[in-house]
Amino acid sequence: MGPRSLACMLPSELVPQMRALAETVFRLVRRDKSQTAVHLVSRLLSELDLQQRESSEGEREQRAYLLNLRGVIYAQRNQEQTATSDLQAAHQQSPQWAVPLYNLGLVHKKARQWAQSAESLSLALSGLRKQAGRLTSTSALAQGSGLSRSVLWNLGLAQTALGKLDEARSCWQACGLLSGRPGGAGDLGLAQLSLPTTGPYSVERVWVQRVDPVRARILSVVRYGASCQFGDVVLCDTQGQGSFCDGLTGSDGEEQLAEESSNGLVFLEPIESAGYALHVVQGPAASPSQAMSLTERLREHGLHIEVWSLTMRLPGTSSPPEGEDRSVPLCAGLVIPAGPMKEAVPLGPIRLSDGEIPSALLPNDAQRTAEKAVSVLNNAARDLGLSLFSPSLMDAAGDELGAARHRRALRRSAGA
């Protein structure tokens, strides 16, 4: 939990006490002493409970603030059930205060419980709108203006995950994110997405085309065993949009986190598969000009390939030499449709600038596509003077003997 806050008005006699408590909790959590912070908040709650008299409005608000604060700590410790209990109790103590409902929506979002998240965030938004409609507020826990945008963002995300795109579009328009765009969607430009992988790196950065604020289509060939591939549409988030709210403005002098602080996107889950299969293509040392020519040749035939060794150092390889001759062992990713879909479509050039991704084909057509890819790859290798091997592509084309031959060639090159 950081000093960022989205609601800040308490009775004047409570503000110094609660702010001091918030600053103490912030420091404890940052020092990995969240359990001590929980004990501190729990002790204050016990003192309120021991008074054994009818609670005043101010005391109910104190209790709501403390329960919300403890719920946020539990949420950040991934204790979802306990966090949910505290945040629901905070809402019961102060039903007009939107902050616990907002935090509860984030807890469900973190657990990918989209229906529950949308419900909590909708209630938070309703409370904010009621609060905004009052000329004066008798509640000590007034709402901050910055909270509305965060609620709308996360509500739009949850509705997108549920497939309620019209409702999500209303949220984006309310945030001012789709102003002037007919229909509320389209091409929002390119961005980079942090994609968790099962390979040698925990995260791979890939290029995506944003369809709307939280949906993006992958334009890179994914290398390291992620849950999605080239052409897939994924649900994503921006850093800072999942920040829990404590209910007070931090005053410890630390820089506040901006709502749009990220240069990239964070992956949440796949939405729609384009049905592409990855085949790794390997070969001996190739120059940058040979690698670029290979890429152009395949794309001319409607096949999408990325020569990874051209732009990055792969695990287990040395840095390319300096100078004009920067030849390195070729390693590339080729993606082809793997089907099935309802109807076959002809292969044509892929126009990435327009975001057009060909649909996957029927099973028989998928094998024919693999056969075509083998033929194009062999012709390009011959013309460029390269020996290229892709056992999985040969298998997809139904050539078991060719696949075995490619595997033997790769083992010999690895041994050499």
C-alpha positions in Angstrom: 0.0 0.0 0.0 1.4 3.4 -0.9 0.5 7.0 0.0 -1.8 7.4 -2.9 -5.4 8.2 -1.7 -8.7 8.9 -3.3 -10.8 10.2 -0.4 -9.7 12.6 2.3 -12.2 14.3 4.5 -12.7 13.3 8.1 -13.9 15.4 11.1 -11.1 17.9 12.0 -10.4 16.2 15.4 -9.9 12.8 13.7 -7.8 13.8 10.7 -4.4 14.1 12.6 -5.0 10.8 14.4 -6.0 8.8 11.3 -3.3 10.4 9.2 -0.6 9.4 11.7 -2.0 5.9 11.8 -2.0 5.7 8.0 1.6 6.9 7.8 2.6 4.3 10.4 0.9 1.5 8.6 2.5 2.6 5.3 6.0 2.4 6.8 5.3 -1.0 8.4 4.0 -2.5 5.2 7.0 -1.1 3.2 9.3 -2.8 5.7 7.6 -6.1 5.2 6.0 -5.9 8.7 2.4 -6.1 7.5 1.5 -8.4 10.4 2.5 -5.7 12.9 0.3 -3.3 11.0 -2.6 -5.7 11.2 -2.1 -6.0 15.0 -2.0 -2.2 15.3 -5.3 -1.7 13.5 -6.9 -4.6 15.3 -6.0 -3.1 18.7 -7.7 0.1 17.8 -10.8 -1.7 16.6 -10.9 -3.6 19.9 -10.7 -0.4 21.8 -13.8 0.9 20.0 -15.6 -2.3 20.6 -14.8 -2.2 24.3 -16.7 1.1 24.8 -19.9 -0.9 24.9 -22.3 1.9 24.1 -24.3 3.0 21.1 -21.8 4.2 18.4 -22.0 7.7 17.2 -21.7 8.5 13.5 -18.0 9.5 14.1 -17.2 6.2 15.8 -18.9 4.2 13.0 -16.8 6.1 10.5 -13.6 5.4 12.5 -14.5 1.8 12.5 -15.2 1.8 8.8 -11.9 3.5 8.1 -10.0 0.9 10.3 -11.8 -2.1 8.8 -11.1 -0.8 5.3 -7.4 -0.2 6.1 -7.0 -3.7 7.6 -8.8 -5.2 4.6 -6.4 -3.5 2.2 -3.4 -5.0 4.1 -5.0 -8.5 3.9 -5.6 -8.0 0.2 -2.0 -7.2 -0.4 -1.0 -10.2 1.5 -3.2 -12.3 -0.8 -5.6 -13.2 2.0 -8.6 -12.8 -0.1 -11.3 -14.2 2.2 -10.2 -12.2 5.2 -9.9 -9.0 3.1 -13.3 -9.5 1.7 -14.8 -9.9 5.2 -13.2 -6.7 6.5 -14.2 -4.7 3.5 -17.8 -5.8 3.6 -17.9 -4.9 7.3 -16.4 -1.5 6.5 -19.2 -1.0 4.0 -21.8 -2.0 6.6 -20.4 0.5 9.0 -20.6 3.4 6.5 -22.8 2.4 3.6 -22.4 5.8 1.8 -18.6 5.5 1.7 -17.5 4.2 -1.7 -13.9 3.3 -0.8 -14.5 -0.1 0.7 -16.7 -1.1 -2.2 -14.0 0.0 -4.6 -11.3 -2.0 -2.7 -13.7 -5.0 -2.7 -14.0 -4.7 -6.5 -10.2 -4.8 -6.7 -10.0 -7.9 -4.5 -12.4 -9.7 -6.9 -10.5 -8.3 -9.9 -7.2 -9.8 -8.5 -9.0 -13.2 -8.2 -10.5 -12.8 -11.7 -14.0 -12.9 -10.2 -15.4 -10.6 -12.8 -19.1 -10.7 -12.0 -18.4 -10.0 -8.3 -16.0 -7.2 -9.2 -18.5 -5.6 -11.5 -21.2 -5.7 -8.8 -19.0 -4.1 -6.2 -17.7 -1.4 -8.5 -21.2 -0.6 -9.8 -22.3 0.0 -6.2 -19.2 2.2 -5.6 -20.0 4.2 -8.7 -23.7 4.6 -7.6 -22.5 5.9 -4.2 -20.1 8.3 -5.8 -22.8 9.7 -8.1 -25.2 10.1 -5.1 -22.5 11.9 -3.2 -21.8 14.2 -6.2 -25.5 15.1 -6.4 -25.5 16.6 -2.9 -24.7 20.2 -2.4 -23.4 19.5 1.1 -22.4 16.3 2.8 -23.1 15.3 6.4 -20.9 12.3 6.1 -17.4 12.6 7.6 -16.1 10.3 4.9 -16.6 12.3 1.8 -15.5 11.1 -1.7 -12.5 12.3 -3.6 -12.9 13.2 -7.3 -10.0 11.0 -8.3 -11.8 7.9 -7.2 -14.5 8.2 -9.9 -12.0 7.6 -12.7 -10.4 4.6 -11.0 -13.9 3.1 -10.4 -14.9 3.6 -14.0 -11.7 2.2 -15.3 -11.9 -1.0 -13.3 -15.7 -1.3 -13.9 -15.1 -1.1 -17.6 -12.4 -3.7 -17.4 -14.7 -6.1 -15.5 -17.6 -5.6 -17.9 -15.2 -6.2 -20.8 -14.1 -9.5 -19.2 -17.8 -10.4 -18.9 -18.4 -9.6 -22.6 -20.6 -6.6 -21.8 -18.9 -4.3 -24.3 -21.7 -1.7 -24.5 -21.6 -1.2 -20.8 -17.8 -1.0 -20.9 -17.9 1.5 -23.7 -20.1 3.8 -21.5 -17.3 3.7 -18.8 -14.6 4.6 -21.3 -16.6 7.5 -22.6 -17.3 8.7 -19.1 -13.5 8.6 -18.5 -13.0 10.6 -21.7 -10.9 7.7 -23.3 -13.1 7.2 -26.4 -14.2 10.8 -27.1 -14.6 11.5 -30.8 -14.5 7.8 -31.8 -17.7 6.5 -33.5 -18.8 3.3 -31.9 -16.3 3.7 -29.1 -13.7 1.2 -30.4 -11.1 0.8 -33.1 -7.4 1.2 -33.4 -5.9 3.0 -30.3 -2.4 2.6 -31.5 0.5 0.3 -30.7 1.8 -0.5 -27.2 4.0 -3.0 -25.4 2.5 -5.7 -23.3 4.3 -7.5 -20.4 3.4 -11.2 -21.0 4.1 -13.8 -18.3 5.9 -16.9 -19.8 7.0 -20.4 -18.8 10.4 -20.0 -20.5 13.8 -18.7 -19.3 12.4 -15.3 -18.6 9.4 -14.5 -16.3 8.1 -11.8 -18.6 8.3 -11.3 -22.3 7.6 -7.9 -23.9 5.5 -8.1 -27.0 3.9 -5.5 -29.4 0.2 -5.3 -29.4 -2.5 -3.2 -31.2 -5.0 -1.7 -28.8 -8.6 -2.4 -29.7 -9.9 -0.4 -26.8 -8.5 0.7 -23.4 -8.3 -2.9 -22.0 -8.3 -5.1 -25.1 -5.3 -5.6 -27.4 -4.3 -7.9 -30.3 -0.9 -9.5 -30.2 1.3 -8.6 -33.2 4.5 -10.3 -32.1 5.4 -14.0 -32.3 5.5 -15.1 -28.7 8.6 -17.0 -27.9 8.6 -18.5 -24.4 5.5 -20.5 -23.8 2.9 -18.0 -22.8 -0.9 -18.6 -22.7 -1.5 -16.7 -25.9 0.1 -16.3 -29.3 0.3 -14.0 -32.4 -3.2 -12.7 -33.4 -4.9 -13.4 -30.1 -7.0 -10.7 -28.3 -6.1 -10.4 -24.6 -7.5 -8.5 -21.6 -4.9 -6.1 -20.2 -4.5 -3.4 -17.6 -2.2 -0.5 -16.9 0.0 -0.2 -13.9 -1.5 1.9 -11.1 -5.1 1.1 -11.9 -5.1 -1.7 -9.3 -4.0 0.5 -6.4 -6.0 0.0 -3.3 -7.4 3.1 -1.5 -6.8 3.8 2.2 -9.2 6.7 2.6 -6.8 9.4 3.5 -4.3 11.6 1.6 -0.8 10.5 2.4 1.5 13.2 3.8 4.9 11.5 4.2 6.4 13.4 1.3 6.6 10.5 -1.1 5.8 10.9 -4.7 2.2 10.0 -5.5 1.6 7.4 -8.2 0.1 8.9 -11.4 -3.0 7.1 -12.8 -1.3 6.8 -16.2 2.2 5.9 -15.0 3.0 3.0 -17.3 4.6 3.0 -20.6 3.1 -0.5 -21.3 0.3 -2.8 -20.5 0.0 -5.7 -18.1 -1.6 -9.0 -19.2 -4.6 -10.3 -17.4 -6.1 -13.2 -19.4 -6.8 -14.3 -23.0 -10.1 -13.3 -24.5 -10.2 -14.6 -28.1 -7.8 -17.0 -29.8 -6.8 -16.4 -33.5 -5.9 -20.1 -33.7 -2.2 -19.8 -34.7 0.4 -22.4 -34.0 4.1 -21.6 -33.4 6.9 -23.4 -35.3 10.5 -22.7 -34.5 12.8 -22.4 -37.5 16.6 -22.8 -37.0 19.6 -22.7 -39.2 23.3 -22.0 -39.4 24.9 -18.5 -39.1 22.9 -16.0 -41.2 23.7 -12.3 -41.8 21.1 -9.6 -41.1 20.5 -9.2 -44.8 19.7 -12.9 -45.2 17.4 -12.8 -42.2 15.5 -9.7 -43.5 15.2 -11.3 -47.0 13.8 -14.5 -45.4 11.2 -12.4 -43.5 10.2 -10.6 -46.7 9.9 -13.7 -48.8 7.6 -15.5 -46.4 5.4 -12.5 -45.8 5.0 -12.1 -49.5 3.3 -15.5 -49.4 1.0 -14.6 -46.5 3.2 -16.3 -43.8 4.3 -14.4 -40.7 7.8 -15.0 -39.4 10.0 -13.2 -36.9 13.7 -13.8 -36.9 14.4 -13.6 -33.2 18.2 -13.9 -33.5 18.1 -10.7 -35.6 17.0 -8.4 -32.8 17.9 -10.1 -29.5 20.4 -12.5 -28.0 18.8 -15.8 -27.3 19.5 -17.9 -24.2 22.7 -20.0 -24.6 24.1 -17.9 -27.4 27.0 -15.4 -27.4 26.8 -11.7 -28.4 27.1 -11.1 -32.1 30.4 -9.7 -33.3 30.9 -6.0 -34.0 31.3 -4.8 -37.6 29.6 -5.5 -40.9 29.6 -9.3 -40.6 27.3 -9.9 -37.7 26.3 -13.4 -38.7 24.7 -15.4 -35.9 22.9 -18.8 -35.8 19.4 -18.2 -37.2 16.4 -18.8 -34.9 13.0 -17.6 -35.9 9.3 -18.1 -35.0 6.8 -19.0 -37.8 3.1 -18.9 -37.1 0.5 -20.5 -39.3 -3.2 -21.1 -38.8 -4.0 -24.3 -37.0 -7.9 -24.3 -37.3 -10.6 -25.2 -37.1 -13.0 -22.4 -37.9 -16.4 -22.4 -39.5 -15.2 -21.7 -43.0 -11.9 -21.6 -44.8 -10.5 -18.3 -46.0 -7.8 -17.9 -48.7 -4.3 -17.0 -47.5 -3.2 -13.5 -48.3 -0.6 -11.0 -47.2 -0.9 -10.0 -43.6 -1.3 -6.3 -43.3 -0.2 -5.6 -39.7 -0.7 -1.8 -40.2 -4.4 -2.5 -40.6 -4.5 -5.0 -37.8 -5.8 -7.7 -40.1 -5.1 -11.2 -38.8 -6.3 -14.0 -41.2 -8.7 -16.5 -39.6 -7.6 -20.1 -38.9 -8.6 -22.7 -41.4 -10.3 -26.0 -41.3 -8.2 -29.0 -40.3 -7.4 -30.2 -43.9 -6.7 -26.6 -44.9 -4.4 -26.3 -41.9 -2.3 -29.2 -43.2 -2.2 -27.6 -46.7 -1.1 -24.4 -45.1 1.8 -26.2 -43.4 2.7 -27.8 -46.7 2.7 -24.5 -48.4 4.9 -23.0 -45.6 7.4 -25.9 -46.0 7.5 -25.3 -49.8 8.0 -21.5 -49.4 10.6 -22.0 -46.6 12.6 -24.5 -48.7 12.6 -22.2 -51.8 13.7 -19.2 -49.7 16.4 -21.3 -48.0 17.8 -22.4 -51.4 17.7 -19.0 -52.9 19.4 -17.4 -49.8 22.0 -20.2 -49.4 20.7 -21.3 -46.0 19.9 -24.7 -44.4 16.7 -24.2 -42.4 15.1 -26.8 -40.1 11.7 -26.9 -38.5 10.7 -30.4 -37.3 7.3 -29.3 -35.9 6.4 -27.7 -39.2 7.2 -30.9 -41.0 5.0 -32.8 -38.6 2.2 -30.3 -39.2 2.6 -30.9 -42.9 2.3 -34.7 -42.4 5.9 -35.4 -43.3 7.2 -37.6 -40.5 10.4 -38.6 -42.4 11.2 -35.0 -43.0 10.6 -34.1 -39.4 13.0 -36.9 -38.3 15.6 -35.7 -40.7 15.4 -32.2 -39.4 15.7 -33.3 -35.8 18.9 -35.3 -36.7 20.3 -32.3 -38.4 19.7 -30.0 -35.4 21.2 -32.6 -33.0 24.4 -32.7 -35.3 24.6 -28.9 -35.4 24.2 -28.7 -31.6 27.0 -31.3 -31.1 29.3 -29.5 -33.4 
